[in-house]
């Protein structure tokens, strides 16, 4: 296995994107109870402004951008974008090899090979590759991603990241946090509950605490529709609405905006206040979806954009 080479990133479009949506570089913080999560969030740069992890640019211009940086020991959904100076790679599938670097050194150990499938986003040319990988210990890890071009030649990209002992956001198998999230009864208009233009009152009828106590499964999206400004977020609230229309009456569907004061922001994130629910859940980045079972335990979690098919499969497992 050759040693990874950390090359300078010189893709102007993505440099501008990263500058627009990030200002900190601290790794995700381990957290447990809501009070610990709040302390962790306050001690770190704002999660909505964290930079995306970008891999080195390959000699032929291929670069990976990690969408799921909150990785911990165990089985994890891993998502990433592949880009070139001329646009995103949209091949149906690519091959990934996970790499572990003992003691943080440069010599990599190959751990796992898998296919990552491309999930296109609705009404957009963008999309995300996702796969499931197992991490057996914390430390420095990486991915080697192989893309087969139409002419049959292979192109490779690499990306490197840290795996923690435990994740910052609540993990699969843990109890959902009984947050008293805002509902339609707490405000004068839906514009006070979401930064987006989609105002579906069905998504703001119940608090998370009430949903967990209801005996029904729950799907909750924590995201700010108007500030989906990085390469791995997408129209998640629209997907939640579509899922609600399919399963209405069989589960709870809740949107919690990432920001507590949507009507005050007016396009200026310097005015934004994080939602107390986002802080309680210890979210380290700005778009999350969780599926909870009838007992309020987290059955699935999705960092960055999750497609309707991914969420549909997750909710079918808990109905």
C-alpha positions in Angstrom: 0.0 0.0 0.0 1.5 3.3 -1.0 1.7 6.2 1.4 -1.1 8.8 0.9 0.0 12.1 -0.5 -1.6 15.2 0.9 -1.7 17.6 -2.0 -2.9 21.2 -2.1 -6.5 21.8 -2.9 -6.9 24.2 -5.7 -10.5 23.9 -6.9 -11.8 27.5 -6.8 -15.5 26.8 -6.7 -15.2 24.5 -3.7 -12.8 26.8 -1.9 -15.4 29.5 -2.1 -18.1 27.0 -0.9 -16.0 25.9 2.0 -15.3 29.5 3.0 -19.0 30.4 2.8 -20.1 27.6 5.1 -17.3 27.0 7.7 -15.0 28.6 10.2 -13.7 25.9 12.5 -11.6 22.8 12.4 -12.2 21.0 15.7 -13.1 17.3 15.5 -16.5 16.1 16.7 -16.8 16.1 20.5 -17.8 13.1 22.5 -21.1 13.6 24.3 -23.7 11.8 26.2 -26.5 13.4 28.2 -28.1 16.6 26.9 -26.2 18.8 29.4 -22.9 17.3 28.2 -23.9 17.9 24.6 -24.7 21.5 25.3 -21.3 22.1 27.0 -19.6 20.4 24.0 -21.4 22.5 21.4 -20.6 25.7 23.4 -16.9 24.8 23.6 -16.6 24.2 19.8 -17.1 26.3 16.7 -20.7 26.5 15.6 -21.7 23.2 14.0 -23.5 24.9 11.2 -20.2 26.6 10.2 -17.9 23.7 10.5 -15.8 23.0 7.4 -16.4 19.9 5.3 -13.5 17.5 5.2 -12.0 17.5 1.7 -9.4 15.0 0.4 -6.4 15.8 -1.7 -6.8 16.5 -5.4 -5.6 13.6 -7.5 -3.3 14.2 -10.4 -6.3 14.0 -12.8 -8.4 16.5 -10.7 -10.6 14.1 -8.7 -11.4 15.1 -5.1 -13.7 13.6 -2.4 -15.7 15.6 0.1 -16.8 13.8 3.2 -20.5 14.2 4.2 -20.5 12.1 7.3 -17.7 13.3 9.6 -19.4 12.2 12.9 -17.9 8.7 12.7 -17.4 6.4 15.7 -16.4 2.8 16.4 -18.9 0.4 15.0 -20.9 0.1 11.8 -21.5 3.5 10.2 -23.2 5.0 7.2 -20.4 6.8 5.2 -21.3 9.4 2.6 -19.2 11.5 0.3 -19.3 13.6 -2.9 -16.8 13.2 -5.7 -16.0 16.3 -7.8 -13.7 17.4 -10.6 -13.0 21.0 -11.9 -15.9 20.4 -14.4 -18.5 19.1 -12.0 -19.7 16.2 -9.8 -19.1 12.6 -10.6 -22.4 10.8 -11.0 -21.4 7.2 -11.8 -24.0 4.7 -10.4 -21.4 3.1 -8.1 -17.8 3.4 -7.0 -15.5 1.0 -5.1 -14.2 2.1 -1.7 -11.4 0.7 0.4 -11.2 1.7 4.1 -7.7 2.3 5.5 -6.5 2.5 9.1 -3.4 4.3 10.1 -1.9 2.8 13.3 -0.7 5.4 15.8 -1.6 8.0 13.3 1.3 7.1 11.1 1.6 7.2 7.3 1.6 3.5 6.7 -2.0 2.4 6.0 -3.6 -1.0 6.7 -6.4 -2.0 4.4 -9.5 -3.0 6.3 -12.6 -3.3 4.1 -13.7 -3.1 0.5 -17.3 -2.1 -0.5 -19.4 -0.5 -3.1 -20.7 3.0 -2.6 -24.0 3.8 -4.5 -24.9 7.2 -5.9 -28.1 8.6 -4.6 -29.3 11.5 -6.8 -31.3 14.3 -5.1 -34.8 15.3 -6.2 -35.0 18.1 -8.8 -31.2 18.6 -8.8 -28.1 17.5 -10.5 -26.3 16.8 -7.2 -26.2 13.6 -5.2 -24.3 11.7 -2.5 -22.4 8.4 -2.5 -23.1 6.2 0.5 -22.0 2.9 1.9 -21.8 1.1 5.2 -18.4 0.5 6.8 -17.2 -1.0 10.1 -14.6 0.7 12.2 -13.0 -1.5 14.9 -11.0 1.1 16.7 -10.7 4.9 17.0 -8.0 6.8 15.3 -6.9 8.0 11.9 -8.8 6.4 9.0 -9.1 7.0 5.3 -10.9 6.0 2.1 -9.5 5.1 -1.3 -12.2 5.6 -3.9 -12.0 4.1 -7.3 -14.1 5.4 -10.2 -14.3 3.7 -13.6 -14.5 6.2 -16.4 -16.6 5.6 -19.5 -13.4 4.6 -21.4 -12.7 1.9 -18.9 -9.8 3.6 -17.1 -9.8 3.9 -13.3 -9.4 7.2 -11.4 -8.7 7.3 -7.7 -9.4 9.7 -4.9 -8.5 9.6 -1.2 -9.9 11.2 1.9 -8.8 11.1 5.5 -10.7 11.5 8.7 -10.8 10.7 12.4 -13.0 8.0 14.0 -13.9 8.6 17.6 -14.7 6.1 20.4 -18.3 7.5 20.5 -20.1 9.9 18.2 -21.2 13.4 19.0 -24.8 13.0 17.8 -26.9 10.2 19.4 -25.9 6.8 18.1 -28.1 4.0 16.7 -29.4 2.0 19.6 -29.4 4.9 22.0 -32.5 6.6 23.4 -33.9 9.6 21.6 -33.6 12.7 23.7 -37.0 13.9 24.9 -36.6 17.5 23.7 -39.5 20.0 24.1 -39.1 21.2 20.5 -41.2 24.1 19.3 -44.6 23.4 17.8 -47.2 25.4 16.0 -48.8 26.2 19.4 -45.7 28.1 20.5 -45.6 30.7 17.6 -47.8 33.1 15.7 -46.8 31.8 12.3 -44.9 28.9 10.7 -42.3 31.4 9.5 -41.1 31.4 13.2 -40.5 27.7 12.9 -38.6 27.2 9.7 -36.2 29.2 7.4 -37.6 27.5 4.4 -40.5 28.3 2.1 -42.2 24.9 2.7 -44.7 25.6 5.5 -46.4 22.2 6.2 -48.2 22.5 9.6 -48.2 18.7 9.9 -44.5 18.8 10.6 -44.9 21.0 13.7 -47.8 19.5 15.6 -45.9 17.7 18.4 -42.8 18.0 20.4 -40.1 15.3 20.3 -40.9 14.4 23.9 -44.6 13.9 23.0 -43.7 11.9 19.9 -41.4 9.6 21.9 -44.2 9.0 24.4 -46.9 8.4 21.7 -46.1 4.7 21.0 -45.6 5.4 17.3 -42.3 5.5 15.4 -40.9 9.0 14.8 -38.9 10.6 11.9 -37.3 13.9 12.8 -35.3 16.1 10.5 -33.1 18.8 12.0 -32.0 21.1 9.3 -32.3 24.7 8.0 -33.8 24.7 4.5 -32.8 28.2 3.6 -29.2 27.7 4.6 -28.4 24.5 2.7 -25.1 26.0 1.5 -22.6 23.2 1.4 -21.9 20.3 -1.0 -23.6 17.5 1.0 -26.9 19.0 2.1 -30.1 18.8 0.1 -33.9 19.4 0.2 -34.4 17.3 3.4 -37.7 18.9 4.6 -39.3 18.2 1.2 -38.3 14.6 1.5 -39.7 14.5 5.1 -43.0 15.9 3.7 -43.1 13.2 1.0 -42.5 10.5 3.6 -45.2 11.9 5.8 -47.7 11.8 2.9 -46.9 8.1 2.4 -47.1 7.1 6.1 -49.4 9.7 7.7 -51.1 8.3 10.8 -48.6 5.5 11.2 -45.7 7.6 12.5 -44.8 11.0 13.8 -43.0 13.4 11.4 -41.2 16.4 12.8 -39.0 19.2 11.4 -36.8 21.1 13.8 -35.1 24.0 12.2 -31.4 24.3 13.0 -32.0 27.8 14.1 -34.3 29.0 16.9 -35.0 32.4 15.3 -35.8 32.0 11.6 -37.7 35.2 11.3 -34.9 37.3 12.7 -32.0 36.0 10.6 -33.0 37.7 7.3 -30.1 36.0 5.4 -27.5 36.9 8.0 -26.2 33.9 10.0 -24.5 36.2 12.4 -27.9 36.8 13.8 -28.7 33.1 14.1 -29.2 31.3 17.4 -29.0 27.5 17.4 -32.1 25.6 18.3 -32.1 24.3 21.9 -33.0 20.9 20.5 -30.0 20.9 18.2 -27.8 21.6 21.2 -29.5 18.9 23.3 -28.9 16.4 20.6 -25.2 17.4 20.3 -25.3 17.7 16.5 -21.9 18.5 15.0 -23.1 19.5 11.5 -26.1 21.1 10.0 -28.4 18.5 8.4 -29.6 15.3 10.3 -32.4 12.8 10.1 -33.3 10.3 12.8 -35.7 7.4 12.8 -37.0 6.3 16.2 -38.8 3.1 17.0 -42.0 2.8 19.0 -40.0 2.8 22.3 -38.2 6.0 21.3 -34.9 4.2 20.6 -32.8 5.5 17.6 -33.1 2.9 14.8 -31.3 4.8 12.1 -29.5 8.1 11.7 -28.4 10.0 8.6 -25.9 12.8 8.6 -26.1 15.0 5.5 -28.8 14.4 2.9 -30.9 11.2 3.1 -33.0 10.2 0.2 -36.6 9.2 0.3 -35.7 5.6 -0.4 -33.2 5.5 2.5 -35.7 6.9 4.9 -38.5 4.7 3.6 -36.4 1.6 4.2 -35.6 2.9 7.7 -39.2 3.5 8.7 -40.3 0.2 7.3 -38.1 -1.5 9.8 -39.8 0.1 12.8 -43.5 0.0 11.8 
